[in-house]
């Protein structure tokens, strides 16, 4: 059936000149950016570092082929990684073989539940999420991205997963006591200027890719030529290996242990993926089919569980990079997965020259591009029944778990609309 093969809808677009070129370059940029991110996310999830890269391969490729979203990139994500650690660490020691086995089984269970939701047409409920909630979620997610990178941008040591208030407090304390590194923001400024100046030439070579190369060179020059500049923290050397074949443990005892964890993770992964996909569809004025996205995400996690991938979902960071790099179709995400295979197999030693500060600078641009001031003003102009849910969702996204933030926004929207309708009748 045609709805099962969504890639048949965008393949004909490659007759348009420049589309393939744009997607290939966007994919290459995405592959480079995900290398340090994947390692960091794996550590958050309690998995060995290279498992974060495995989660960025097969799930990314499968979701691009069978999902509904044209520009969303599936793979390891911040909230998913943190939740994986929280759910599985009580059952086994992080990074142990038993822990890895539980997590890979969790991937399979999450994917199976998402497939059930897709074939049961549960997507109609997701499609009812108000536009104001999506706008608030997008702004909140942008703030979370900035929050996660603020320590790196300023050369301050802040533990990953630190909340926004704690991060602000740590930054203020470091600035007052002069414990920040001047070289870090200088390199950030250089990288941002490189992106801005290269932007007119983006069609020939993505500005973000150029910024990674120039930023890495600039970092090396700063370390060599300026006395007293501490070495920038760089990406660790990445194992040049393809994802090993794995198999979920579907014995009764394991399923009983992971049942509640699978339900929670399915809620979180599906909510995050659907919110990102809808936000991108609204931004690009594209169509979105929630049922098909459930199927795409489900297949991605089921297939990923056989290729050593821990639970994956839509990634705001990678999706933002994909969008900013000029991607046109899902081929960009497919290219990102293929290029990641190639990079790991042949040039992974070069990754150790990329400073985390440069990657953080790219994510700063991504976060800024996600904040749509025009849409925010529109929601305020629509009245309280739109801007109140937007604010509740946005504030909730940066203060409480993601699924509860979106649920709070939806509930507030329903209550305000009912109250308004009742007031108008009276």
C-alpha positions as CSV (number, residue, x, y, z in Angstrom):
1,X,0.0,0.0,0.0
2,X,1.2,3.5,-0.8
3,X,0.9,4.8,2.8
4,X,3.5,2.1,3.8
5,X,6.0,3.5,1.4
6,X,6.3,7.2,2.1
7,X,9.6,7.5,0.3
8,X,7.7,7.0,-3.0
9,X,6.3,10.5,-2.5
10,X,9.6,12.3,-2.3
11,X,11.8,10.3,-4.7
12,X,10.4,12.1,-7.8
13,X,11.7,15.4,-6.3
14,X,15.2,14.5,-7.3
15,X,14.4,15.7,-10.8
16,X,14.7,19.2,-9.4
17,X,18.3,20.5,-9.9
18,X,20.3,20.9,-6.7
19,X,18.1,18.8,-4.5
20,X,20.4,15.8,-4.3
21,X,23.4,18.1,-3.7
22,X,21.7,19.9,-0.9
23,X,20.7,16.7,0.8
24,X,24.1,15.1,0.5
25,X,25.9,18.1,2.0
26,X,23.3,18.4,4.8
27,X,23.8,14.7,5.5
28,X,27.6,15.1,5.7
29,X,27.3,18.0,8.1
30,X,24.8,16.0,10.2
31,X,27.2,13.0,10.3
32,X,30.1,15.2,11.6
33,X,28.0,16.9,14.2
34,X,26.5,13.7,15.6
35,X,29.9,12.1,16.3
36,X,30.6,14.0,19.6
37,X,26.9,14.2,20.4
38,X,26.4,10.5,20.1
39,X,29.2,9.8,22.5
40,X,27.9,12.3,25.0
41,X,24.4,10.9,24.8
42,X,25.6,7.4,25.3
43,X,27.3,8.4,28.5
44,X,24.1,10.0,29.7
45,X,22.3,6.8,29.0
46,X,24.8,4.7,30.9
47,X,25.9,2.9,27.8
48,X,29.5,2.4,26.4
49,X,30.4,5.6,24.4
50,X,30.2,4.0,20.9
51,X,26.6,2.8,21.4
52,X,25.5,6.4,21.0
53,X,26.8,6.3,17.4
54,X,25.1,3.0,16.7
55,X,21.8,4.6,17.7
56,X,22.5,7.3,15.1
57,X,22.8,4.8,12.2
58,X,20.1,2.2,11.5
59,X,17.3,4.0,13.4
60,X,18.1,7.2,11.4
61,X,18.0,5.4,8.1
62,X,14.8,3.4,8.8
63,X,12.8,6.4,10.2
64,X,13.8,8.5,7.1
65,X,12.5,5.8,4.8
66,X,9.2,4.9,6.6
67,X,8.4,8.0,8.7
68,X,6.2,10.9,7.7
69,X,8.5,13.8,8.6
70,X,10.7,14.9,5.8
71,X,13.3,16.7,7.7
72,X,13.3,15.2,11.3
73,X,16.3,13.2,12.1
74,X,15.9,10.2,14.4
75,X,18.7,9.0,16.7
76,X,20.0,9.4,20.3
77,X,18.5,12.3,22.2
78,X,19.1,14.1,25.5
79,X,15.8,13.3,27.2
80,X,15.7,9.7,26.0
81,X,19.3,9.1,27.1
82,X,18.6,10.5,30.6
83,X,15.4,8.5,31.0
84,X,17.2,5.3,29.8
85,X,19.7,5.7,32.7
86,X,16.9,6.4,35.2
87,X,14.8,3.4,34.1
88,X,17.5,0.8,33.7
89,X,20.2,1.6,36.2
90,X,18.1,0.2,39.1
91,X,18.1,-3.2,37.2
92,X,21.8,-3.5,36.3
93,X,25.2,-1.7,36.6
94,X,25.6,0.9,33.8
95,X,27.8,-0.1,30.9
96,X,27.8,-3.8,32.1
97,X,26.8,-6.5,29.6
98,X,23.5,-7.1,31.5
99,X,22.7,-3.4,31.4
100,X,23.4,-3.2,27.6
101,X,21.2,-6.3,27.1
102,X,18.3,-4.7,29.0
103,X,18.6,-1.4,27.1
104,X,18.6,-3.2,23.7
105,X,15.6,-5.2,24.7
106,X,14.0,-1.9,25.7
107,X,14.5,-0.6,22.2
108,X,12.7,-3.5,20.7
109,X,9.7,-3.2,23.2
110,X,9.4,0.6,22.6
111,X,9.4,0.0,18.8
112,X,6.8,-2.8,19.0
113,X,4.5,-0.5,21.1
114,X,5.0,2.3,18.6
115,X,4.0,0.0,15.8
116,X,0.9,-1.0,17.6
117,X,0.0,2.7,18.2
118,X,0.6,3.4,14.5
119,X,-1.6,0.5,13.1
120,X,-4.2,1.3,15.8
121,X,-4.5,4.9,14.3
122,X,-3.6,6.5,17.6
123,X,-2.0,9.3,15.6
124,X,-5.3,11.2,15.4
125,X,-4.9,12.1,19.1
126,X,-1.4,13.5,18.5
127,X,-2.6,15.6,15.6
128,X,-5.1,17.3,17.9
129,X,-2.2,19.0,19.9
130,X,-2.8,22.7,19.6
131,X,-0.4,24.8,17.6
132,X,0.3,27.0,20.6
133,X,1.6,24.0,22.5
134,X,4.0,23.1,19.7
135,X,5.3,26.7,19.6
136,X,5.9,26.7,23.3
137,X,7.6,23.3,23.2
138,X,9.9,24.5,20.4
139,X,11.0,27.5,22.3
140,X,11.5,25.4,25.5
141,X,13.6,22.9,23.6
142,X,15.7,25.7,22.1
143,X,16.4,26.9,25.7
144,X,17.3,23.4,26.8
145,X,19.8,23.1,23.9
146,X,21.5,26.3,24.9
147,X,21.4,25.3,28.6
148,X,23.1,22.0,27.7
149,X,25.9,23.8,25.9
150,X,26.4,26.9,28.0
151,X,29.3,25.4,30.1
152,X,31.2,24.4,27.0
153,X,30.6,27.8,25.3
154,X,32.1,29.6,28.3
155,X,34.8,27.1,29.2
156,X,33.1,26.3,32.5
157,X,32.7,22.7,33.9
158,X,29.0,22.1,34.3
159,X,27.8,18.5,34.7
160,X,25.5,17.2,31.9
161,X,21.8,17.1,32.7
162,X,22.0,20.2,35.0
163,X,18.8,22.1,35.1
164,X,18.4,25.7,33.8
165,X,18.4,27.4,37.2
166,X,21.4,25.4,38.4
167,X,23.2,26.2,35.1
168,X,22.5,30.0,35.5
169,X,23.8,29.8,39.1
170,X,27.0,28.0,38.0
171,X,27.7,30.4,35.2
172,X,27.1,33.4,37.4
173,X,29.4,32.0,40.1
174,X,32.1,31.2,37.5
175,X,31.9,34.7,36.0
176,X,32.1,36.5,39.4
177,X,35.1,34.4,40.5
178,X,36.8,34.7,37.1
179,X,36.9,30.9,36.5
180,X,35.9,30.9,32.9
181,X,38.2,30.6,29.9
182,X,38.4,33.6,27.6
183,X,39.6,31.4,24.7
184,X,36.4,29.4,24.6
185,X,34.0,32.3,23.9
186,X,36.6,33.7,21.4
187,X,36.5,30.5,19.5
188,X,32.7,30.5,19.7
189,X,32.7,34.1,18.2
190,X,35.0,33.0,15.4
191,X,32.8,30.0,14.6
192,X,29.7,32.1,14.5
193,X,31.3,34.7,12.3
194,X,32.5,31.9,9.9
195,X,28.9,30.6,9.6
196,X,27.5,34.1,9.0
197,X,30.1,35.1,6.4
198,X,29.9,31.7,4.5
199,X,26.0,31.8,4.5
200,X,25.8,33.3,1.0
201,X,27.8,30.4,-0.3
202,X,25.8,27.8,1.6
203,X,24.5,26.2,-1.6
204,X,28.0,25.2,-2.6
205,X,29.3,24.0,0.7
206,X,27.3,24.0,4.0
207,X,28.3,26.9,6.3
208,X,28.2,24.6,9.3
209,X,30.6,22.1,7.7
210,X,33.0,25.0,6.8
211,X,32.7,26.2,10.4
212,X,33.7,22.8,11.8
213,X,36.9,22.8,9.7
214,X,37.8,26.4,10.3
215,X,37.0,26.3,14.0
216,X,39.2,23.2,14.5
217,X,42.1,25.0,12.7
218,X,41.5,28.1,14.8
219,X,41.5,26.1,18.0
220,X,44.9,24.5,17.0
221,X,46.4,27.9,16.3
222,X,45.1,29.4,19.6
223,X,46.7,26.5,21.5
224,X,50.0,26.8,19.6
225,X,50.5,30.5,19.2
226,X,49.0,32.1,22.4
227,X,50.8,31.4,25.7
228,X,48.7,30.3,28.6
229,X,45.7,29.0,26.5
230,X,44.7,25.7,27.8
231,X,44.0,22.9,25.4
232,X,40.4,22.7,24.3
233,X,38.5,19.5,25.2
234,X,38.2,17.5,22.0
235,X,36.2,14.6,20.8
236,X,37.6,11.3,21.9
237,X,38.9,8.9,19.3
238,X,35.9,6.9,18.0
239,X,36.0,3.1,17.4
240,X,35.9,2.6,13.6
241,X,33.5,-0.3,13.7
242,X,30.0,-1.0,12.2
243,X,27.2,-1.8,14.7
244,X,27.5,-5.4,15.8
245,X,24.5,-7.6,15.4
246,X,22.5,-8.0,18.6
247,X,19.2,-9.6,19.7
248,X,16.7,-8.6,22.3
249,X,16.1,-10.8,25.3
250,X,12.4,-11.7,25.2
251,X,12.3,-14.1,28.0
252,X,9.4,-13.8,30.5
253,X,11.6,-12.5,33.4
254,X,13.2,-9.8,31.3
255,X,9.8,-8.7,29.8
256,X,8.3,-8.5,33.3
257,X,11.2,-6.3,34.5
258,X,11.0,-4.0,31.5
259,X,7.3,-3.7,31.0
260,X,6.7,-0.5,33.0
261,X,10.0,1.0,31.6
262,X,8.8,0.3,28.1
263,X,5.5,2.1,28.6
264,X,7.2,5.2,30.0
265,X,9.9,5.2,27.3
266,X,7.2,4.8,24.6
267,X,5.3,7.7,25.9
268,X,8.4,9.9,26.1
269,X,10.0,8.9,22.8
270,X,6.7,9.1,20.9
271,X,5.8,12.5,22.4
272,X,9.2,14.0,21.6
273,X,9.2,12.6,18.1
274,X,5.7,13.8,17.3
275,X,6.2,17.2,18.8
276,X,9.4,17.7,16.8
277,X,7.9,16.4,13.6
278,X,4.9,18.6,13.9
279,X,7.0,21.7,14.8
280,X,9.2,21.1,11.7
281,X,6.1,20.5,9.5
282,X,4.6,23.8,10.7
283,X,7.8,25.7,10.2
284,X,8.3,24.3,6.6
285,X,4.5,24.3,5.8
286,X,4.7,20.6,5.1
287,X,2.1,17.8,5.6
288,X,2.4,15.4,8.5
289,X,0.8,12.0,9.2
290,X,1.1,11.0,12.8
291,X,0.1,7.4,12.2
292,X,2.8,7.0,9.6
293,X,5.4,8.6,11.9
294,X,4.4,6.1,14.7
295,X,5.2,3.3,12.2
296,X,8.4,4.9,11.1
297,X,9.6,5.4,14.7
298,X,8.5,1.9,15.6
299,X,10.4,0.3,12.7
300,X,13.4,2.4,13.6
301,X,13.6,1.1,17.2
302,X,12.7,-2.5,16.4
303,X,15.4,-2.7,13.6
304,X,17.8,-0.7,15.8
305,X,17.5,-3.3,18.6
306,X,19.1,-5.8,16.3
307,X,22.0,-3.4,15.5
308,X,23.1,-2.4,19.0
309,X,21.0,0.8,19.1
310,X,19.5,2.0,22.3
311,X,16.1,3.7,22.2
312,X,16.0,6.5,19.6
313,X,13.6,9.3,18.9
314,X,13.4,12.6,17.0
315,X,16.5,14.7,17.8
316,X,15.9,18.4,18.1
317,X,19.7,19.1,17.8
318,X,20.2,17.0,14.6
319,X,16.9,18.0,13.1
320,X,17.9,21.7,13.6
321,X,21.3,21.1,12.0
322,X,19.6,19.3,9.1
323,X,17.2,22.2,8.6
324,X,19.9,24.8,8.9
325,X,22.2,22.9,6.5
326,X,19.6,23.2,3.7
327,X,18.2,19.7,3.6
328,X,15.3,19.2,1.2
329,X,14.1,15.6,1.7
330,X,14.6,12.5,3.9
331,X,17.6,11.6,1.8
332,X,19.6,14.0,4.0
333,X,19.0,11.8,7.0
334,X,19.8,8.7,5.0
335,X,23.0,10.3,3.8
336,X,23.9,11.3,7.4
337,X,23.6,7.6,8.5
338,X,25.7,6.4,5.5
339,X,28.3,9.1,6.0
340,X,28.5,8.2,9.7
341,X,29.3,4.6,8.6
342,X,32.1,5.8,6.3
343,X,33.5,8.3,8.9
344,X,33.7,5.6,11.6
345,X,35.2,3.1,9.2
346,X,37.9,5.3,7.6
347,X,38.4,8.7,9.2
348,X,37.3,8.3,12.8
349,X,40.9,9.3,14.1
350,X,40.3,12.8,12.6
351,X,37.4,13.4,14.9
352,X,39.8,13.8,17.8
353,X,40.8,17.2,16.4
354,X,37.3,18.7,16.7
355,X,36.8,20.8,19.8
356,X,33.6,20.5,21.7
357,X,33.4,24.3,21.7
358,X,33.0,24.3,17.9
359,X,30.2,21.7,18.1
360,X,28.5,23.8,20.9
361,X,28.7,26.8,18.6
362,X,26.8,25.0,15.9
363,X,24.1,24.0,18.4
364,X,23.8,27.6,19.5
365,X,22.9,28.5,15.9
366,X,20.5,25.6,15.8
367,X,18.7,26.7,19.0
368,X,18.4,30.3,17.8
369,X,16.9,29.2,14.5
370,X,14.3,27.2,16.3
371,X,12.9,30.3,18.1
372,X,10.3,31.7,15.7
373,X,9.6,35.2,16.9
374,X,6.9,35.7,14.2
375,X,5.0,32.6,15.5
376,X,5.4,33.7,19.1
377,X,3.9,37.2,18.3
378,X,1.1,35.5,16.4
379,X,0.1,33.4,19.4
380,X,0.1,36.5,21.7
381,X,-2.1,38.3,19.2
382,X,-4.6,35.4,19.2
383,X,-5.4,36.0,22.8
384,X,-5.2,34.2,26.2
385,X,-6.5,30.9,24.9
386,X,-3.4,30.6,22.7
387,X,-0.6,32.4,24.6
388,X,-1.3,30.8,28.0
389,X,-0.9,27.2,26.8
390,X,2.2,28.4,24.9
391,X,3.8,29.8,28.1
392,X,2.8,26.8,30.2
393,X,4.3,24.4,27.7
394,X,7.5,26.5,27.2
395,X,8.1,26.9,30.9
396,X,7.2,23.2,31.6
397,X,9.6,22.0,28.9
398,X,12.6,23.5,30.8
399,X,11.4,22.7,34.3
400,X,9.5,19.3,34.3
401,X,9.7,16.0,32.3
402,X,8.9,16.6,28.6
403,X,5.8,14.4,28.4
404,X,4.3,16.2,31.4
405,X,5.1,19.6,29.9
406,X,3.2,18.9,26.7
407,X,0.4,17.2,28.6
408,X,0.1,20.4,30.8
409,X,-0.1,22.6,27.7
410,X,-2.8,20.4,26.1
411,X,-4.9,20.3,29.3
412,X,-4.6,24.1,29.8
413,X,-5.6,24.7,26.2
414,X,-8.7,22.5,26.6
415,X,-9.7,24.1,29.9
416,X,-9.3,27.6,28.5
417,X,-11.2,26.9,25.4
418,X,-14.1,25.3,27.3
419,X,-14.1,28.3,29.8
420,X,-14.1,30.7,26.9
421,X,-16.9,28.9,25.1
422,X,-19.0,28.8,28.3
423,X,-18.5,32.5,28.9
424,X,-19.5,33.3,25.3
425,X,-22.7,31.3,25.7
426,X,-23.6,33.1,28.9
